[in-house]
Amino acid sequence: MTFWQWLKQILPLSSGSFNKRFNSIENSLQNLEKNVEYLQKLSYYHLDPSLYAHALKMWYQDTTGNVLDLEDPKTYNEKIQWMKLYNKDPRKTVLADKLLVRDWIKDKIGEEHLLRLFAVYRKAEEINFDSLPDSYVLKANHGSKMNYIVRSKKEENRADILACARKWLSQNYTFAYGYEMQYNDIPRRLLVEEYIENTDGDLPDYKFWCFDGKCKFIQLIKDRRKQPHAALYDLQWNRLQFTTGTYPLIDEDVPMPDAIPEMISIAEKLAAGFAHVRVDLFLLDNGEIKFGEMTFSTSSGTCNWTPPEADLWVGNMFNLPPKE
């Protein structure tokens, strides 16, 4: 029983007009409760930067249940929070931008590793659906999880696509889930890239966790089109005894792809000069390696390490740069 149901039982609400006013108050307060999270995010836009550290500590403790030590961070998750506040490398903003990063990829490893780009738009209303191919992926360039996959024009829901695009463009992803400052100065755009998959309909995602320009371990996520499963491997493709994330573990023996050494080399070229970055790559059946993204704050520094001690193990790989 809710508070409002209980209150209605104990009060003599015989008057129709009183009932109407009561219900109006109830609806207003319930709507306010639904928007508390939105209002909290909105307040971040007006928060003085000098208060970010305090706000980040509050957010981190509320999200993970752990107290954040910014003076002497030791775990991976803690060090990601430190990097958010004290590492202001402007390259991170360029490389977090899914549009501008394409020039970096072209220069560092070659244009052949890029997905084909069909269009770029400033507004949702600019999308020219008739000019797009039968299958494509619409993305926003300034955040994470802003992707809309269209496998066939027969399944294209233009109203839904436009609604998603408008929502993405209205959002400053910096404050969507913790203070990920690399997103703050990205000019918001929509881009349309080619849709790729292998013959089995899957597209395994290989995530190379790099520290000081060297890959330390690899995360594989497979069956992404159905029920994703994941596992971590060392550079010789031995299964590691710790995991991160919420996906179920891969329960079968996955052979090491022949392209892994080349993919490690590509990841390290892209990671050179950074204390930490995760480089995501895709491997197609024909042997082609395609770039996914570069991520500087995986899960915004709230990774679900299992066992929990792995947070410290990985943190020991992470050498923080000088404070800026």
Sequence and secondary structure as in RCSB ss.txt:
>XXXX:A:sequence
MTFWQWLKQILPLSSGSFNKRFNSIENSLQNLEKNVEYLQKLSYYHLDPSLYAHALKMWYQDTTGNVLDLEDPKT
YNEKIQWMKLYNKDPRKTVLADKLLVRDWIKDKIGEEHLLRLFAVYRKAEEINFDSLPDSYVLKANHGSKMNYIV
RSKKEENRADILACARKWLSQNYTFAYGYEMQYNDIPRRLLVEEYIENTDGDLPDYKFWCFDGKCKFIQLIKDRR
KQPHAALYDLQWNRLQFTTGTYPLIDEDVPMPDAIPEMISIAEKLAAGFAHVRVDLFLLDNGEIKFGEMTFSTSS
GTCNWTPPEADLWVGNMFNLPPKE
>XXXX:A:secstr
  HHHHHHHHS    HHHHHHHHHHHHHHHHHHHTHHHHHHHHHTTS GGGHHHHHHHHHHHHHSS   SSS  S
HHHHHHHHHHH   THHHHHHSTTTHHHHHHHHT GGGS  EEEEESSGGG  GGGS SSEEEEESSSSS EEEE
S GGG  HHHHHHHHHHHHT  GGGTSS  GGGTT    EEEE     TTS   EEEEEEETTEEEEEEEEE TT
SS EEEEE TT  B S B SSS B  S     TTHHHHHHHHHHHHTT SEEEEEEEE TTS EEEEEEESSGGG
G    BSTTHHHHHHTT       
